[in-house]
Amino acid sequence: MSGTLPIVAVVGRPNVGKSTFFNRVIGRRVAIVDDRPGVTRDRNFARADWAGRHFFIVDTGGLIEGSDEPMDRAVREQALAAVTEADAIIFLVDAKSGPHPMDEWIAEILRKANKPVLLVVNKVDNLPEDTSWLDFWSLGIGEPIPVATSSGKGTGDLLDRVLAALPDAPGAGRQPHEIRVAVVGRPNVGKSSYVNRIFGQERVVVSEKEGTTRDPVDSPLTYHGRTLVFVDTAGLRRQSRIKDSLEYYSSLRTARVLQEADMALVLLDATEGLHVQDLKIAEMAWQSGCGVVLVVNKWDLVEKDTQTAPHFEKRAHERAPFLRWVPFLFTSTLTGQRVHKALDLVLQVEEQRERRIETHEVNDALEELMRRQPPPHSRGRQVKLRYGTQVSVKPPTFVLFSNLPREIPDHYIRYVMNGFRERWGFLGSPIPIQLRASGAASRAG
């Protein structure tokens, strides 16, 4: 997994504040927080950054020693899987309850993991008067670090230490003209067969048994002067169907691949129609900033009297409006029909992701859109978009400056985004739009 973002796993017994810490680090409420122990059953993982360094943080379920309850056993297995995959581990304990026998059991496991471990004592709200955190030296796993995750006290210093424990930043070996293409989809939709057909040889193992591909597999190909690195990934199931630690391991690795990919070929099975999980996978790729091509595989097996390509696309657009801007490719790995057209679409979409629009053009478009439909007033105050500019590419990202950025509703941002697309296209690429106060930073849109 060289060249991938590092992983920080947060582990500990139930109800010590792991989910609160996770939400604070990523800056939004994703993990459910509750006073009842054991609320986090599945792991949450998200991309986080601190001091310009990006990493994945994993919120695990509470480790419960010795319980034979099926749910407790599953949580324990998958939390241990996250430890196995992690580059650094935050071991969270509770200052208010003091060292607990279960903490000692977890400390023993972590000593054997041979990974950097930061012992973090949570709920130390009254520093420096409160010295209860010093009691955790008894665990013998290193220096205790006091924090209060509910207020954020001490978390900045902790994250500095997390960065120091992580391996060197990835990406040094990447070629300038390289395009990383993640091949993603549900299990057994033909991802490995598709990669093999593109290369004209068996690069990855193909089997009718679901889950044959566990780890991402890199396969480079030179096409029209660009190096395309195809990454075949494990199939992504619904979270509730991820039954064992090995599958969770694979889903986490697939998420990492998507975060680092330039393009995503989202494969689905034409004979099974468009599943909810297909849409979730496409949305995951879209939100990660990838260019997206939707590849409808096994199209040769579809009865064309009942299903046509335009009808399929129309239904997809109705269920997920962002797919209006995503190219569809109807193909068959069995016959080879239109398989290699994916290469042209990858280059076409990547060109769109690399486009840069001059600031004066952005403002001309913005002025025309506001003339056609001005932003709605907020509590009697006029809301204005003063100007905008493109700040980055891959994906093309725009910043709009406003007198009242927090009062601009999401539907108006979608209106602006659609207006930009009608003018410039950006086929297959997300175009993030951020809002800023005139002269000062505000919130992302």
FENMOTA-V12998 format. One record per pair of residues at least 24 apart in sequence whose ideal C-beta (glycine too) atoms are under 8 Angstrom apart, sorted by the first residue. I is the first residue (numbers start at 1). GAP is how many residues later the second one is. D is the distance in whole Angstrom. If there is no record, write none. Layout:
BEGIN
[[I;GAP;D] [I;GAP;D]]
END
This chain:
BEGIN
[[1;215;8] [1;252;7] [1;255;7] [2;168;7] [2;171;8] [3;167;4] [3;168;6] [3;170;7] [3;171;7] [3;257;7] [4;166;6] [4;252;5] [4;253;8] [4;256;6] [5;42;7] [5;49;6] [5;50;6] [5;51;5] [5;165;7] [5;251;6] [5;254;6] [5;255;7] [6;49;5] [6;50;7] [6;81;4] [6;82;7] [6;160;5] [6;161;6] [6;164;8] [7;38;8] [7;48;7] [7;49;5] [7;50;8] [7;51;6] [7;75;8] [7;78;6] [7;79;5] [7;80;5] [7;81;8] [7;245;7] [7;249;8] [8;40;8] [8;47;6] [8;48;7] [8;49;5] [8;50;7] [8;78;6] [8;79;7] [8;80;5] [8;81;7] [8;82;6] [8;154;6] [8;158;7] [9;48;8] [9;49;5] [9;51;6] [9;70;8] [9;73;4] [9;74;5] [9;76;7] [9;77;4] [9;79;8] [9;80;5] [9;81;7] [10;47;7] [10;48;7] [10;49;6] [10;50;6] [10;79;8] [10;80;5] [10;82;6] [11;49;5] [11;52;6] [11;68;6] [11;71;7] [11;72;6] [11;78;6] [11;79;7] [11;80;6] [11;81;7] [11;95;7] [11;99;8] [12;50;7] [12;51;7] [12;79;6] [12;80;4] [12;81;6] [12;91;8] [12;94;7] [13;49;5] [13;50;6] [13;51;7] [13;80;8] [13;87;7] [13;89;4] [13;90;7] [13;93;7] [14;24;5] [14;47;8] [14;48;3] [14;49;8] [14;50;7] [15;47;7] [15;79;8] [16;46;8] [16;76;5] [16;77;6] [16;78;4] [16;106;6] [16;107;8] [17;75;6] [17;77;7] [17;105;4] [17;106;7] [17;132;5] [17;133;7] [18;41;6] [18;42;7] [18;44;7] [18;74;5] [19;25;8] [19;40;6] [20;129;5] [20;130;6] [21;38;8] [21;69;7] [21;71;6] [21;99;8] [21;101;7] [21;126;8] [21;128;4] [21;134;7] [22;24;8] [22;35;6] [22;37;4] [24;125;6] [24;128;6] [24;131;6] [25;25;8] [25;32;5] [25;130;7] [25;134;7] [26;31;7] [31;28;5] [37;25;6] [38;24;6] [38;26;8] [38;33;8] [38;34;8] [38;37;8] [41;30;7] [41;33;8] [41;34;6] [42;36;8] [42;197;5] [42;198;8] [42;200;7] [43;35;6] [43;36;7] [43;39;6] [43;205;7] [43;209;8] [45;207;6] [45;210;6] [47;212;6] [50;109;4] [50;110;8] [50;112;7] [50;113;6] [51;108;8] [51;109;7] [51;112;6] [53;110;5] [53;113;7] [53;116;7] [55;32;8] [55;107;8] [55;111;6] [56;196;8] [56;199;8] [56;200;6] [56;203;8] [58;24;5] [58;27;8] [58;28;7] [58;194;7] [63;39;7] [63;42;8] [63;43;6] [64;38;8] [65;36;8] [65;37;5] [65;40;5] [74;169;8] [77;167;7] [77;168;5] [78;164;8] [78;166;8] [78;167;5] [78;170;5] [80;29;7] [80;165;7] [81;164;3] [81;165;8] [81;167;5] [81;168;5] [82;166;8] [82;170;8] [83;26;7] [83;27;7] [83;30;6] [83;32;7] [84;29;8] [84;161;8] [84;165;7] [85;164;6] [85;167;6] [85;168;8] [86;29;6] [87;28;7] [87;29;8] [87;78;8] [87;79;6] [87;80;6] [88;27;7] [88;28;5] [88;29;8] [88;30;7] [88;74;6] [88;77;4] [88;78;6] [89;24;7] [89;26;5] [89;27;7] [89;28;5] [89;29;7] [90;27;8] [90;28;5] [90;30;5] [90;68;8] [90;72;7] [91;26;6] [91;27;7] [91;28;5] [91;29;7] [91;50;7] [92;28;5] [92;30;5] [93;26;7] [93;27;7] [93;28;6] [93;29;7] [93;43;6] [93;46;8] [93;51;8] [94;27;8] [94;28;6] [94;29;6] [95;26;5] [95;27;6] [95;28;5] [95;29;5] [95;35;7] [95;37;5] [95;38;5] [95;41;8] [95;51;7] [96;27;5] [96;36;8] [98;34;7] [98;37;6] [99;36;6] [99;37;6] [99;39;6] [99;40;6] [103;33;8] [103;36;6] [104;35;6] [107;32;4] [107;33;7] [107;34;5] [110;31;6] [111;29;8] [111;30;6] [116;49;4] [116;50;8] [117;24;6] [117;25;6] [118;24;7] [118;27;6] [118;40;7] [118;43;6] [118;44;7] [118;47;7] [119;24;7] [119;25;5] [119;26;7] [120;24;8] [120;25;5] [120;27;6] [120;38;6] [121;24;7] [121;25;5] [121;26;7] [122;25;6] [122;26;7] [122;27;5] [123;25;6] [123;26;8] [123;27;8] [124;24;6] [124;29;8] [124;30;7] [125;25;8] [125;26;7] [125;28;7] [127;26;7] [127;27;7] [175;52;6] [177;48;7] [177;49;5] [177;50;6] [178;48;8] [178;49;5] [178;50;8] [178;51;6] [179;47;6] [179;48;7] [179;49;5] [179;50;7] [179;83;5] [179;84;6] [179;167;6] [179;168;8] [179;171;5] [180;49;5] [180;51;6] [180;80;6] [180;81;5] [180;82;5] [180;83;7] [181;47;6] [181;48;7] [181;49;5] [181;50;7] [181;80;7] [181;81;7] [181;82;5] [181;83;7] [181;84;6] [181;165;6] [182;34;8] [182;49;5] [182;51;6] [182;72;8] [182;75;5] [182;76;5] [182;79;4] [182;81;7] [182;82;5] [182;83;7] [182;103;7] [182;108;7] [183;47;6] [183;48;7] [183;49;5] [183;50;6] [183;81;8] [183;82;5] [183;84;7] [184;49;5] [184;52;7] [184;70;6] [184;73;8] [184;74;7] [184;80;6] [184;81;7] [184;82;6] [184;83;7] [184;97;6] [184;101;6] [185;50;6] [185;51;7] [185;81;6] [185;82;4] [185;83;6] [185;93;7] [185;96;6] [186;49;5] [186;50;6] [186;51;7] [186;82;7] [186;83;8] [186;89;7] [186;91;5] [186;92;7] [186;95;7] [187;24;6] [187;47;8] [187;48;3] [187;49;8] [187;50;6] [188;47;6] [188;81;8] [189;46;7] [189;78;5] [189;79;6] [189;80;5] [189;108;6] [190;77;6] [190;79;7] [190;107;5] [190;108;7] [190;143;5] [191;41;6] [191;42;7] [191;44;7] [191;76;5] [192;40;5] [193;140;4] [193;141;8] [194;71;8] [194;73;6] [194;101;7] [194;103;6] [194;137;8] [194;139;5] [194;145;7] [195;24;6] [195;35;5] [195;37;5] [196;137;8] [197;136;5] [197;139;6] [197;142;5] [198;32;7] [198;141;6] [198;142;7] [198;144;7] [198;145;7] [199;31;8] [203;29;8] [204;28;5] [210;25;7] [211;24;7] [211;36;7] [211;39;8] [213;37;8] [214;32;7] [214;35;7] [214;36;5] [215;35;7] [215;38;6] [216;37;6] [216;38;7] [216;41;5] [221;122;8] [223;120;5] [223;124;7] [224;123;6] [226;121;6] [226;124;8] [228;115;7] [228;118;6] [231;26;5] [231;30;7] [233;24;5] [236;41;7] [236;45;5] [236;48;8] [237;40;7] [238;39;6] [238;42;8] [255;29;7] [258;26;6] [258;27;5] [258;30;5] [258;32;6] [259;29;5] [261;24;8] [261;27;8] [261;29;5] [262;28;7] [262;29;6] [262;88;6] [262;91;7] [262;132;7] [263;27;6] [263;28;4] [263;29;8] [263;30;7] [263;83;5] [263;86;6] [263;87;6] [264;24;8] [264;26;4] [264;27;7] [264;28;5] [264;29;7] [265;28;5] [265;30;5] [265;77;6] [265;81;8] [266;26;6] [266;27;7] [266;28;5] [266;29;7] [267;28;5] [267;30;5] [268;26;7] [268;27;7] [268;28;6] [268;29;7] [269;28;6] [269;29;6] [270;26;5] [270;27;6] [270;28;5] [270;29;5] [270;31;7] [270;32;5] [270;37;8] [270;42;8] [270;60;7] [271;27;5] [271;30;5] [271;31;6] [274;38;8] [274;41;7] [274;42;6] [274;45;7] [279;40;6] [279;41;5] [282;38;7] [282;41;7] [282;44;7] [283;37;7] [283;39;7] [286;36;6] [286;40;8] [286;144;5] [287;143;7] [289;105;8] [289;106;5] [289;141;6] [289;143;7] [290;140;8] [291;55;8] [291;58;4] [291;59;6] [291;61;7] [291;62;5] [291;104;8] [291;137;5] [291;138;5] [292;34;5] [292;57;8] [292;136;6] [292;137;8] [293;33;7] [293;34;5] [293;35;8] [293;36;6] [293;49;6] [293;52;5] [293;53;7] [293;56;6] [293;135;6] [294;29;7] [294;32;5] [294;33;7] [294;34;5] [294;35;7] [295;34;5] [295;36;6] [295;47;6] [296;32;6] [296;33;7] [296;34;5] [296;35;7] [297;34;6] [297;35;7] [297;36;6] [298;34;6] [298;35;8] [298;36;7] [299;31;4] [299;32;6] [299;33;5] [299;38;7] [300;32;4] [300;34;6] [300;35;5] [300;37;6] [301;31;8] [322;108;8] [325;96;6] [325;101;7] [325;102;6] [325;103;7] [325;104;8] [326;101;8] [326;102;6] [327;100;6] [327;101;5] [345;83;7] [348;79;7] [348;80;7] [349;78;6] [349;79;3] [349;80;6] [352;44;8] [352;73;6] [352;74;5] [352;75;5] [352;76;6] [352;77;5] [353;40;7] [353;41;5] [353;42;6] [353;43;7] [353;73;8] [353;75;8] [353;76;4] [354;39;5] [354;40;6] [355;38;7] [355;41;6] [355;69;7] [355;71;7] [356;34;6] [356;37;6] [356;40;7] [357;33;5] [357;39;7] [357;67;6] [359;29;8] [359;30;5] [359;31;7] [362;26;5] [362;27;6] [362;28;6] [362;36;7] [363;24;5] [363;25;6] [363;26;8] [365;54;6] [365;55;6] [365;58;5] [366;34;7] [366;50;7] [368;51;8] [369;46;7] [369;47;6] [369;50;4] [373;42;6] [375;27;8] [375;33;6] [375;37;5] [376;33;7] [376;36;7] [378;26;6] [378;29;4] [379;28;8] [381;26;7] [383;24;5] [383;25;6] [385;31;8] [386;52;5] [391;43;8] [395;34;5] [395;35;5] [395;36;6] [395;37;6] [396;30;6] [396;33;6] [396;35;5] [397;34;7] [397;35;5] [397;36;8] [397;37;7] [398;33;7] [398;34;7] [398;35;5] [398;36;7] [399;34;8] [399;35;5] [399;36;8] [399;37;6] [400;33;6] [400;34;7] [400;35;6] [400;36;7] [400;45;7] [401;34;8] [401;35;5] [401;36;7] [401;37;5] [401;38;8] [402;33;6] [402;34;7] [402;35;7] [402;36;7] [402;40;8] [403;34;8] [403;35;6] [405;30;4] [405;31;6] [405;32;5] [405;37;4] [405;38;6] [405;40;8] [406;29;8] [406;36;6] [406;37;6] [408;27;6] [408;37;7] [410;35;8] [413;32;5]]
END
